[in-house]
């Protein structure tokens, strides 16, 4: 006689929830629109960082300042460009979600003797990874919404056909523009010296 299965186990919503999450992730990964949004966001992220003040190890010695260090560069929301301010606000959910992951990396900082300057690059990578997941999800939701419209399927088919071209263009433009913006940032040096006194 087979063992009895309790009604609580039989009626548990966990398997159904896990199945829905797995299906959503599978659909998200296959969405070309979602990946294009992720690539555009990554280009924006890299350009925004390149446009900041140039990196320097000296920033980790400004004790008592409210400035943060992002990819070796000083970050203070009040003094940043409008482009970076908008990006910071849009990425706020993923930034908050990245805090536990950043905490998990703290033992590795000590293990590999990473200082604040080097750790800021790891933190920037964590922020980019988490925000990419955020925009991948948003892209999938946008894909689903567009697909529900009368004009949606034809638009999505066009994106699917041109996906490779769009991706190459994004990567080429990013690889060209980031060094140019970064060189300009180095020439301008520290545009907001008052940042170190807040």
N, C-alpha and C positions, 0 to 999 in steps of 0.2 A: 504494500500500500504506500503511495507516494506521500512524503511529508506534507503536512498542511501548511498553507501559506496564509499568513495573516492578512486581513483586509487592509491594514495600514500600509503594508509593503506593496500589495497589489494596486492600491489606489495612489501610491506615491507619485507626485508630479515631477520628481527629479529626472527620471528617464526621458520624459517628454520634453522637459526644458533643455536637457543636454542635447537631444536630437535637434531641437529647433536652433540652438546655438551653433551646432555643427553644420547644419544646413545653411544658416546665414553666413558663416565663415567661408564655406565652400563657394557660395554665390558671390560673396564679396571679393574673394581672390580672383574669380573669373571675370569681374567687371572691368572692362577696359576704361570706362569713364572714371571709375574710382582710382585706378592707377595713374591716369593723367592728372587728376587733382593732386594726388600724392607727389608726383614729380614736379608740378608747378609750385606746390607748397615748399618742397625741398629747395627749389631754385630761389624762391623768395627768402627762405631761411638763410641760405648761404650768402645771398646778396646783402641782406640786412646785417649780418655779422661782419662781412667785409667792409661795410660802410661805417662801422663803429671806429672808435679810436684804435690805433694800432696796439697789438699785444705787447706786454712787457711784464717781466717778473717783479718789477718794482711795486706793482699794484697790490701784491699780497702783503705788503708791509704797512699799508695805511690802516692802522688800528684805530678804532673808534669811529670810522666812517661807515655810512649806511650803503656804500657802494658794494655791489656784488661783482664777481668775476665770471665772465662768460667767454669761454674759448680764449682765455688769456687777456681779455679786454675788459675795461671797466664798464659796468652796466648800472645805470640809475635811471629809472623810468622817466623821471621828470626831464632829463636832459637828452633823451634819445630822440632819433628822427621819428617823424610821423609814421613812416613805413614800419619801423620796428615797434612802435607803440601799438599800432593796429594788429600786427602779427602777435605781439605778446597777449593782447586781450582775446584774440581769436583762439590762441593756443592755451588759454588759461585752464580749461578742464583737463587737458592732457598734462599740463605742467603740474597741477595738483596731484594727478594720478601718478606722476613720475617720482614723487617724493619717497614713497616706500621703496621703490627700486633703487633710488640713489642711496638710501640708508643701507640697503643690502650690500652695496658696493664698498662701503666704508672699510670693512676688514681687508679688502683687496688693496685699498690705498695704503694701508699700513704694511701689508705684506710686500708690496712692490715699491715701498718708500716713495709714494707719489705726494708731492707737495700741493699747495692750493692752486698754483699755476697749472700744473699738469692735470690735476684733478678737474679743473674747470673745463678742459677739453673732453674728459670722460662725461662730465655732466651735460655738456652741449650735445654729445652723441646720444645720451639717454633722452634728452628733451626732443631731439629730432626723431628718434625711434618712436617715442610715445605719441608725439603729435602726428606722425605718419599713420599710426594706427587710428587716431581720431579722424583724420581726413579720409582714410580708406573707408571707414564706416560711413562717414557723411557722403562720400562719393557713391557708395552702394545704395544708400537711401535715395539720393538724387537719381541714380540709374533706375531704381524701381518706380519713382514718381514720374519720371519722363516716359518710361515704358508704358505707363497707364494712360497716357494721353494719345489722342488720335494721331498726332504728328510725331509722337515719340519713337516708335519702332524704326522709322526711316532715319531719324537723326542718330539713333544708337548704331544702326548699321553703318552709317557714314563714319562715325567715330571708330567703329571696329575696323573698317577698311583702311582708315588713315592713321591708325594707332602707331604703327612703326615710324611713319614720317613725323608725326607730332612728337614722339619720344626723342627721336634723333635731333630734331630742331631744339627742343628744350635743353637737352644735354649740351649741344654745341653752343647755344647762346649763353648758357650758364658758365661753361668752361671758358668762354671768351670774356664775358662781362665781369665775372668775379675777380680775376686778377687785375683788371682795369680799375674797378672800384676800390680794390684793396690798395693798389698803388696810389690812388688819389687820397685815400684815407691816411696813408703813411706820410704823404707830403703835407697834409693839413695838420698832422700830429694831433695834439690834445686840444680839441676845440672848446671843451667846457672844463676848465681847470677847477671851477667851483665845485665840481662833482666830488672832489676829495675832502671837502669840508662839511659834507652833509652825512 
